[in-house]
Amino acid sequence: QLRSLLHPRCFVLPTGVTQKKKLPDGQGMQAEEDAEFVGARVEAGLRAARFSSPPSSEEFAASIEPKNVPAVFRGVLNGSAASSRWDPLHGGLDYLLEKVGPDVAVEAMMSSTGHVFYGDLRSHERVSIPFSTFMHSCKSYLGGLNAADDSSKDKGIGEEPTCSEEMCSASLENSEQLYLAQVSILNTENKERCSLEVLKEDIQEPIFLKGRPFSSINFWMSRAHMRSSTHYDPHHNLLCVVAGCKKVTLWSPSASPFLYPMPVYGEASNHSCVSIEEPDYSSYTRAKYMKEYSERVVLNCGDALFIPEGWYHQVDSDDLTIAINFWWKSRIMTEMLEHMDAYYLRRILRRYFYYIWAIHISFNMCCSFPRLTVCSVFKCKSVLFFPSFLQFMYFLVYFSSPLQVDCVYLMLLGNNIHRMNE
């Protein structure tokens, strides 16, 4: 009862598991992973809305965007030039080759962790390659898929498609994967020329985004099955599938405690620390509840997903999937004035104090999580010790000032030391 009074929405830890639908015989784990689902702890008001037809610009601006809740729009790109011309299964690769030209270079992500692309530079690097090289790689892969399909029909069995020697030598070495991620078609925040600007001629912005000042429009393409790491974006995002299929798993910003975002001062502060393939629950104990607070939506060709800023998402892309996305600044970020930052920070810290307090009480009342016992603050040359994380947060919110505290170090249970920005 006390936990519910503290915060009935976010801080009650799950005690059960998500109810799973029984799958028909012959359907295994893959079918379960491909299906849409809603976690048992996702509030009704935070579930993605579904629209069978695109809303008007006025409806989107008045009743969808301000809620900061995801929304799925079916058939947004149906009939568009991009969806009819870019489809890899119907000559789209040749069209893109001719449209972009042989001499255009693009930045691709190269992963050393198989088909998973994590946000930190330790597991991927950006490499410059000719756009034509990637297209030829995709054509070779498509040929391998068709050959494997014909072979399985002849033999009556299903076989895993294999890459041709030409494709492997052109794009892959030592099982590394290439992925065209966030290749600019339009970028109003960067004056550099966009690599794929010519593709804008085939793109018609959705009717409900008419008149919005886009920060950027980007091109995304996977050669084979690809999985992104869990992350959030600092812009509102409309993800549109031009060809193929994407499965997007969503978490509200309130699920941050279960996702363990990376430190704010790091290179990938908007990414989760938790491994997708092999989550380490001994180090990230709360991560075992991630699925309870998540929702998965499936986007087929022509579908679009509105992902509000700050919402965590993890994306699975099928073979030869092409997508574009539109980024634009939210109203709150557009209207936030720099001279008000100190005030906003204090209000957020005060609010976050109650957030931490509620989690602290909830964990210690009902769970076996270790208690945070020691925090130390290095203030100038003096050291202040606090017996609990709760008292440290109280000090931070009510007594500390950015002019007095140069940097803050947190020492938890005498193990890891984390440095926080001012």
C-alpha positions as CSV (number, residue, x, y, z in Angstrom):
1,Q,0.0,0.0,0.0
2,L,2.8,2.4,0.8
3,R,4.5,1.7,-2.5
4,S,1.3,2.5,-4.3
5,L,0.9,5.8,-2.4
6,L,4.5,6.8,-3.2
7,H,4.0,6.3,-6.9
8,P,1.5,3.9,-8.3
9,R,2.8,4.1,-11.8
10,C,6.5,3.6,-12.0
11,F,8.1,2.3,-8.9
12,V,6.2,-0.9,-8.1
13,L,8.5,-3.7,-9.0
14,P,6.9,-6.5,-10.9
15,T,6.2,-9.7,-9.0
16,G,5.0,-11.8,-11.9
17,V,5.8,-12.4,-15.5
18,T,4.3,-11.3,-18.8
19,Q,1.4,-13.5,-19.8
20,K,2.5,-15.2,-23.1
21,K,0.0,-16.5,-25.7
22,K,0.3,-20.2,-26.3
23,L,1.8,-20.7,-29.8
24,P,0.4,-23.3,-32.2
25,D,2.5,-26.4,-32.7
26,G,5.4,-25.9,-35.0
27,Q,6.0,-22.3,-34.0
28,G,8.9,-21.7,-31.8
29,M,10.9,-18.9,-30.2
30,Q,11.3,-17.0,-33.6
31,A,7.5,-16.7,-33.9
32,E,7.3,-15.3,-30.4
33,E,10.0,-12.8,-31.1
34,D,8.3,-11.7,-34.3
35,A,4.9,-11.0,-32.7
36,E,3.7,-7.8,-31.2
37,F,3.3,-7.8,-27.4
38,V,2.6,-5.4,-24.5
39,G,4.5,-6.0,-21.2
40,A,2.4,-6.7,-18.2
41,R,3.4,-3.5,-16.4
42,V,2.9,-1.0,-19.3
43,E,0.2,1.4,-18.4
44,A,-2.8,1.7,-20.8
45,G,-2.0,5.4,-21.3
46,L,1.6,4.6,-22.4
47,R,0.7,2.0,-25.0
48,A,1.3,2.9,-28.7
49,A,-1.9,4.1,-30.4
50,R,-2.8,2.5,-33.7
51,F,-4.1,4.4,-36.8
52,S,-5.4,2.6,-39.9
53,S,-5.1,5.8,-41.9
54,P,-2.9,8.9,-41.5
55,P,-4.3,11.7,-39.3
56,S,-4.5,15.3,-40.4
57,S,-1.8,17.7,-39.5
58,E,-4.1,19.4,-37.0
59,E,-5.1,16.1,-35.3
60,F,-1.4,15.1,-35.0
61,A,-0.4,18.4,-33.6
62,A,-3.3,18.7,-31.1
63,S,-3.8,15.2,-29.8
64,I,-0.9,12.9,-30.7
65,E,2.4,14.7,-30.5
66,P,1.7,16.5,-27.2
67,K,1.0,13.2,-25.4
68,N,4.6,12.1,-26.0
69,V,3.4,8.5,-26.5
70,P,4.3,6.4,-29.5
71,A,1.8,5.9,-32.4
72,V,1.7,3.5,-35.3
73,F,0.3,4.7,-38.6
74,R,-0.5,2.0,-41.2
75,G,0.1,2.5,-44.9
76,V,1.6,6.0,-44.7
77,L,4.0,5.4,-47.6
78,N,1.7,3.3,-49.7
79,G,1.8,4.6,-53.3
80,S,4.8,6.8,-52.7
81,A,7.6,7.0,-55.2
82,A,10.1,5.6,-52.6
83,S,8.0,2.5,-51.8
84,S,7.4,1.7,-55.5
85,R,11.0,2.4,-56.8
86,W,13.3,1.3,-53.9
87,D,11.9,-2.2,-53.2
88,P,14.9,-4.6,-53.5
89,L,12.6,-7.5,-54.5
90,H,11.4,-5.5,-57.5
91,G,14.4,-3.9,-59.1
92,G,15.0,-1.3,-56.3
93,L,18.7,-2.0,-56.0
94,D,19.4,-1.3,-59.6
95,Y,17.2,1.9,-59.4
96,L,19.1,3.2,-56.3
97,L,22.5,2.4,-58.0
98,E,21.5,4.5,-61.1
99,K,19.9,7.2,-59.0
100,V,22.7,7.8,-56.6
101,G,25.5,7.1,-59.1
102,P,28.8,5.1,-58.8
103,D,31.0,7.8,-57.2
104,V,29.0,8.7,-54.1
105,A,30.6,7.6,-50.8
106,V,28.6,7.0,-47.7
107,E,29.4,6.2,-44.1
108,A,28.5,2.7,-43.0
109,M,28.5,1.1,-39.6
110,M,30.8,-2.0,-39.4
111,S,30.1,-4.2,-36.4
112,S,32.5,-6.8,-34.9
113,T,29.7,-8.3,-32.8
114,G,27.7,-10.0,-35.5
115,H,24.4,-8.5,-36.4
116,V,24.1,-6.4,-33.3
117,F,25.1,-2.8,-33.5
118,Y,25.8,-1.3,-30.0
119,G,26.1,2.4,-29.4
120,D,29.6,2.6,-28.1
121,L,32.6,2.7,-30.4
122,R,34.2,-0.4,-28.9
123,S,31.8,-2.7,-30.9
124,H,31.5,-0.8,-34.1
125,E,33.2,1.7,-36.3
126,R,32.1,4.0,-39.1
127,V,33.8,3.3,-42.4
128,S,33.5,5.2,-45.7
129,I,32.5,3.0,-48.6
130,P,31.1,3.6,-52.1
131,F,27.3,3.4,-52.1
132,S,27.6,1.2,-55.2
133,T,29.7,-1.3,-53.2
134,F,26.9,-1.7,-50.6
135,M,24.3,-2.1,-53.4
136,H,26.3,-4.8,-55.1
137,S,26.7,-6.5,-51.8
138,C,22.9,-6.5,-51.3
139,K,22.4,-7.8,-54.9
140,S,24.7,-10.7,-54.2
141,Y,23.0,-11.4,-50.9
142,L,19.6,-11.3,-52.6
143,G,20.9,-13.8,-55.2
144,G,22.0,-16.1,-52.4
145,L,18.5,-15.9,-50.8
146,N,16.8,-16.7,-54.1
147,A,19.2,-19.6,-54.8
148,A,18.6,-21.0,-51.3
149,D,14.9,-20.6,-51.8
150,D,15.0,-22.5,-55.1
151,S,17.1,-25.2,-53.5
152,S,14.8,-25.7,-50.5
153,K,11.9,-26.1,-52.9
154,D,13.7,-28.7,-54.9
155,K,14.8,-30.6,-51.8
156,G,11.7,-30.0,-49.7
157,I,13.8,-28.7,-46.8
158,G,14.7,-25.3,-45.4
159,E,18.4,-24.3,-45.5
160,E,20.1,-21.3,-44.2
161,P,21.0,-18.9,-47.1
162,T,24.7,-18.5,-47.7
163,C,26.6,-15.4,-49.1
164,S,28.3,-15.6,-52.4
165,E,32.1,-15.3,-52.5
166,E,31.8,-12.0,-54.4
167,M,29.5,-10.5,-51.8
168,C,31.5,-11.7,-48.9
169,S,34.8,-10.3,-50.3
170,A,33.2,-7.0,-51.1
171,S,31.5,-6.2,-47.9
172,L,32.4,-8.6,-45.1
173,E,35.6,-9.7,-43.4
174,N,35.9,-11.9,-40.4
175,S,32.1,-12.0,-39.9
176,E,31.8,-8.3,-39.7
177,Q,28.5,-6.7,-40.7
178,L,27.8,-3.5,-42.6
179,Y,24.8,-1.4,-42.0
180,L,23.8,1.9,-43.6
181,A,22.6,3.9,-40.6
182,Q,21.6,7.5,-40.4
183,V,22.9,8.4,-43.9
184,S,21.8,12.0,-44.5
185,I,19.3,12.9,-47.1
186,L,18.6,16.3,-45.4
187,N,20.4,17.9,-42.5
188,T,19.5,21.5,-41.5
189,E,21.8,21.4,-38.5
190,N,25.0,20.6,-40.5
191,K,26.1,22.6,-43.5
192,E,28.0,19.7,-45.0
193,R,26.6,18.2,-48.2
194,C,24.3,15.2,-47.6
195,S,25.5,12.0,-49.2
196,L,22.1,10.9,-50.5
197,E,20.4,14.3,-51.1
198,V,19.3,13.1,-54.5
199,L,16.9,10.6,-52.9
200,K,14.8,13.5,-51.5
201,E,13.1,13.7,-54.9
202,D,11.4,10.3,-54.2
203,I,10.3,11.2,-50.7
204,Q,7.0,12.8,-49.9
205,E,6.7,13.8,-46.3
206,P,3.6,12.4,-44.5
207,I,0.6,14.7,-44.6
208,F,0.5,15.0,-40.8
209,L,4.0,16.4,-40.7
210,K,3.4,19.2,-43.2
211,G,5.1,22.4,-42.3
212,R,7.4,21.0,-39.6
213,P,11.0,22.3,-39.7
214,F,12.9,18.9,-39.9
215,S,16.3,18.7,-38.3
216,S,17.2,15.8,-40.6
217,I,15.9,13.1,-42.9
218,N,18.0,9.9,-42.9
219,F,18.3,6.7,-44.9
220,W,18.7,3.3,-43.2
221,M,19.3,0.0,-44.9
222,S,20.3,-3.5,-43.7
223,R,21.7,-6.1,-46.0
224,A,21.0,-9.0,-43.7
225,H,19.1,-9.3,-40.4
226,M,20.3,-6.5,-38.1
227,R,19.6,-5.5,-34.5
228,S,20.3,-2.1,-32.9
229,S,21.1,-1.5,-29.3
230,T,18.6,0.0,-26.9
231,H,18.8,3.8,-27.0
232,Y,16.8,7.0,-27.2
233,D,17.0,10.0,-29.4
234,P,17.0,13.7,-28.5
235,H,14.5,14.5,-31.2
236,H,10.9,13.5,-32.1
237,N,11.2,10.7,-34.7
238,L,9.0,9.3,-37.4
239,L,10.4,6.0,-38.6
240,C,9.0,4.9,-42.0
241,V,9.5,1.5,-43.5
242,V,10.0,1.7,-47.3
243,A,10.7,-2.0,-47.9
244,G,11.0,-5.0,-45.7
245,C,10.0,-5.2,-42.0
246,K,11.1,-3.8,-38.7
247,K,10.3,-4.9,-35.2
248,V,10.6,-2.1,-32.7
249,T,10.6,-2.6,-28.9
250,L,9.7,0.5,-26.9
251,W,10.2,1.6,-23.3
252,S,8.9,4.8,-21.7
253,P,11.5,7.2,-20.2
254,S,10.1,6.1,-16.8
255,A,11.6,2.7,-17.4
256,S,15.2,4.1,-17.2
257,P,16.0,2.3,-13.9
258,F,15.6,-1.0,-15.6
259,L,17.6,-0.1,-18.7
260,Y,20.8,1.2,-17.0
261,P,21.6,4.1,-19.4
262,M,25.3,4.9,-19.9
263,P,26.9,7.8,-18.0
264,V,25.8,11.3,-19.2
265,Y,29.4,12.3,-19.8
266,G,30.1,9.3,-22.2
267,E,30.1,9.1,-25.9
268,A,26.9,7.1,-26.0
269,S,24.9,8.5,-23.0
270,N,21.6,7.8,-24.8
271,H,22.3,4.0,-25.0
272,S,21.6,1.3,-22.5
273,C,24.4,-0.6,-20.8
274,V,22.6,-3.9,-20.9
275,S,23.6,-6.3,-23.6
276,I,20.8,-7.4,-25.8
277,E,22.1,-10.9,-26.7
278,E,23.5,-11.9,-23.2
279,P,22.2,-9.6,-20.5
280,D,24.3,-9.8,-17.3
281,Y,21.6,-9.9,-14.6
282,S,24.2,-10.3,-11.9
283,S,25.6,-6.8,-12.7
284,Y,22.3,-5.3,-13.9
285,T,19.8,-6.8,-11.5
286,R,16.8,-4.7,-12.4
287,A,17.2,-5.5,-16.1
288,K,15.4,-8.8,-15.6
289,Y,12.2,-6.6,-15.5
290,M,12.9,-4.9,-18.8
291,K,10.3,-6.9,-20.8
292,E,7.6,-6.1,-18.2
293,Y,7.8,-2.4,-19.1
294,S,8.2,-2.8,-22.9
295,E,6.0,-3.0,-25.9
296,R,6.9,-4.4,-29.4
297,V,5.3,-3.2,-32.6
298,V,5.8,-4.6,-36.1
299,L,6.2,-2.3,-39.0
300,N,5.7,-3.6,-42.5
301,C,6.2,-1.9,-45.8
302,G,4.5,1.5,-45.8
303,D,4.0,1.7,-42.0
304,A,5.3,4.5,-39.8
305,L,6.0,4.8,-36.1
306,F,6.1,8.0,-34.1
307,I,8.8,7.7,-31.4
308,P,8.7,10.7,-29.0
309,E,12.0,12.1,-27.8
310,G,13.4,10.3,-24.8
311,W,11.6,7.0,-25.5
312,Y,14.0,4.0,-25.5
313,H,13.7,1.8,-28.6
314,Q,15.5,-1.3,-29.9
315,V,15.0,-2.2,-33.6
316,D,15.2,-5.5,-35.4
317,S,15.4,-5.3,-39.2
318,D,14.7,-8.2,-41.6
319,D,16.9,-8.9,-44.7
320,L,17.1,-6.1,-47.2
321,T,15.0,-3.7,-45.2
322,I,15.0,0.0,-46.2
323,A,13.7,2.8,-44.0
324,I,13.7,6.6,-43.8
325,N,13.2,8.7,-40.7
326,F,12.3,12.3,-40.0
327,W,13.7,14.1,-36.9
328,W,12.4,17.3,-35.6
329,K,12.8,19.2,-32.3
330,S,10.0,19.0,-29.8
331,R,8.2,22.1,-28.7
332,I,9.7,21.9,-25.2
333,M,13.2,21.8,-26.5
334,T,12.5,24.6,-29.0
335,E,11.2,26.9,-26.3
336,M,13.7,26.0,-23.6
337,L,15.8,29.2,-23.0
338,E,19.5,28.9,-21.9
339,H,19.2,31.5,-19.2
340,M,16.6,29.3,-17.5
341,D,18.8,26.2,-17.4
342,A,19.9,26.5,-13.7
343,Y,16.2,26.8,-12.7
344,Y,15.2,23.8,-14.8
345,L,18.1,21.8,-13.3
346,R,17.1,22.5,-9.7
347,R,13.4,21.6,-10.5
348,I,14.5,18.4,-12.2
349,L,16.8,17.4,-9.3
350,R,14.1,18.1,-6.8
351,R,11.7,15.9,-8.7
352,Y,14.3,13.3,-9.2
353,F,15.0,13.3,-5.4
354,Y,11.4,12.0,-4.9
355,Y,11.9,9.5,-7.7
356,I,15.0,8.0,-6.1
357,W,13.4,8.2,-2.7
358,A,10.4,6.1,-3.9
359,I,12.6,3.5,-5.5
360,H,14.8,3.4,-2.4
361,I,11.8,2.7,-0.1
362,S,10.3,0.3,-2.5
363,F,13.4,-1.8,-3.0
364,N,14.2,-2.0,0.7
365,M,10.7,-2.8,1.7
366,C,10.0,-5.5,-0.8
367,C,13.1,-6.7,-2.5
368,S,16.5,-8.1,-1.8
369,F,18.5,-5.4,-3.7
370,P,21.7,-4.3,-1.9
371,R,21.3,-1.0,0.0
372,L,23.4,1.9,-1.1
373,T,25.4,2.6,2.0
374,V,28.1,5.1,1.3
375,C,28.3,8.2,-0.9
376,S,31.1,10.8,-0.8
377,V,31.1,14.3,-2.2
378,F,34.5,15.9,-2.9
379,K,33.8,19.6,-2.3
380,C,36.9,21.7,-3.0
381,K,39.4,19.8,-0.8
382,S,37.0,18.6,1.8
383,V,35.2,15.3,1.9
384,L,31.6,14.9,3.1
385,F,30.3,11.4,3.9
386,F,26.7,10.3,3.8
387,P,25.4,7.1,5.4
388,S,22.8,6.6,2.6
389,F,22.1,7.5,-1.0
390,L,18.8,9.1,0.2
391,Q,20.7,11.6,2.4
392,F,23.1,12.4,-0.4
393,M,20.3,13.2,-2.8
394,Y,18.7,15.4,-0.1
395,F,22.0,17.3,0.2
396,L,22.3,17.6,-3.6
397,V,18.8,19.1,-4.1
398,Y,18.6,21.4,-1.1
399,F,22.1,22.6,-0.2
400,S,24.6,22.2,-3.0
401,S,25.2,24.9,-5.6
402,P,26.9,24.5,-9.0
403,L,29.3,27.3,-8.0
404,Q,30.4,25.4,-4.9
405,V,30.7,21.9,-6.2
406,D,33.3,21.3,-9.0
407,C,32.6,17.7,-9.4
408,V,30.8,14.9,-7.6
409,Y,32.1,11.4,-7.0
410,L,29.8,8.6,-5.9
411,M,31.3,5.6,-4.1
412,L,28.8,2.8,-3.7
413,L,29.7,0.0,-1.3
414,G,33.3,0.8,-1.8
415,N,33.4,-0.6,-5.3
416,N,33.0,1.5,-8.4
417,I,33.6,5.2,-8.4
418,H,31.5,7.2,-10.8
419,R,32.1,10.8,-11.8
420,M,29.2,13.1,-12.5
421,N,29.2,16.2,-14.7
422,E,28.5,19.5,-12.9
